[in-house]
Amino acid sequence: DVHWLIAPDLHMLAVANSDHSQHCHRKQEENDVINQTRAQLDYYFSEENLRRDKFLLARTGPAGTGFVAIHEFQNFNRLKTIVASTMSIAEAVLAAAAVSDLIETSSDGLCIRRQQPMEEITDLQSESLVKGQIPNIYWCAVDMSELRSQPSFLPLPPPELLQIEGPETWHWVRQDDPLWDELHWGVLSTRHLQAILGFRELKCLGFLRLPKHHACRQASFQAYQDLQSAAEAGTWYPWKARARAEAINSARRSSWSAQQFGMKKKAKKIQKSHRLHDIGQVRCYWGSVQEAAALKSLLDVSPPLGSLEEIGLAMLDPARLDDKGRLARRWQRQPAKLALPMLMGASPDAMLRLPSGELAAVEVKNVCPFFQLDACLAIRDQVKLPTRLPHWQVKGPAESLPLMYVPQVQWEMYVTDTKQNYFVSASACQGTSIFVVQRDDHYVQLMLRFISDFYSQFVLQCQPPHPDFFWGRPDYMEFLELTKRICDSTPLLRKIFRERSQPLEEAFLDSRP
């Protein structure tokens, strides 16, 4: 009887030991695969291999720090052999990157990259320098008609095909349409934010450690002047909920887009009508002319981030201010009623339709590649990193979210009622950085408070703002600190590189090496 009782227990113990042994064996196999994959990836991203690996180098850029999509490794034969049937290549690459000292994973878990830039790449003409007097601001530019013809870009039809009746329909107006400038009369938009929030004042710039050349007393006065007509514009353009117009415009957009899709269009030649010499004018025009090229590069990201949708001037629905119209200050018992302009809007460069169906705002900032050198202007080709060149000659994309643009991206998210903003910093020679900024509702509330104070204390009282007008207020110092925290907490999502469509010599209309 004793043996009869013990035997089943021994059998169960033997089965348990067998299962444990098999589990340990599988775990050991997985660990071996991960370690072998890590070693192989470390080799792929080593300087020795990366210098001569044209496939990877085209994706990482000259410094070797650009992100490579994990799905790109699916056809690597060596990885297929290592992984076999133990796990998928994507799982192995992701696990290997987590234990590697050389490579790291993107914040969305879809890409990997080398952590540190390579010291030297000899097979790229990194020292190429071209000088000239007349920069070609259309160098490598993409015309809007080409962008609108992309399958992953949903364009806006011409305004004459739509019902444009009031502020709530202005988001249907193309940003390159002649009607565009007229829509901004009396409207508080992102072009006013830096001035209204004191970001062009010396004390604020010093606190945020931003260059003093951003200081401009005229900026706040210009915003003050523009908003003098806000009350009249609000009366002239009353807000009405026009659901019928929205439905009609949506239907016409779908119909028009369907007609355009697949039509053979002759490539539109970009008119090179601007012959600029002043570097300030060059930078200003470059940012707007190159916007379509930056958006097109966003569509070429692999794996795709989603599809882009064209947008005009998005206006803030006054009904959404009902829950924000009264904001309590910490030292007040009763909430303070905000005095705000009747017309407030934002114009993101596009909207990104994510795979989940959710919309996100997109803001593009192009880094002008031209700089002053000796008695002329110059442009430098891909620069080896790290480099001893001064930063104003490298002209690379932002490595972190720029402080100056935090209010703009937060305002765009608030007006468009979205939760994310894809901030794109694009350099024609050094690649493109993509950051995903999350909306901070407390930050938005503080912005509304300062907008209200600027409007009520200066505009409505016809008193031009004095220097450093918000400096020293506890809530303003909190606002500036929060600006820095948002920058610090926003990671780099991707860094991508695009092939240039024109040689470096064509960057000037009168180039000379």
Helices and strands as residue ranges (DSSP letters): H 2-44, H 47-50, H 54-60, E 68-69, G 70-75, H 77-83, H 89-99, E 103-105, E 111-114, E 129-132, H 144-148, E 153-154, G 159-161, G 167-172, G 181-184, H 190-196, H 202-208, G 212-214, H 217-226, G 227-229, H 230-236, H 243-260, H 279-289, H 291-299, E 307-309, E 314-315, G 318-321, E 326-327, E 336-337, E 345-346, E 350-353, E 359-367, E 370-373, E 376-380, H 391-394, G 403-405, H 406-416, E 420-427, E 431-438, H 441-454, I 455-459, H 474-489, E 492-496, G 504-507
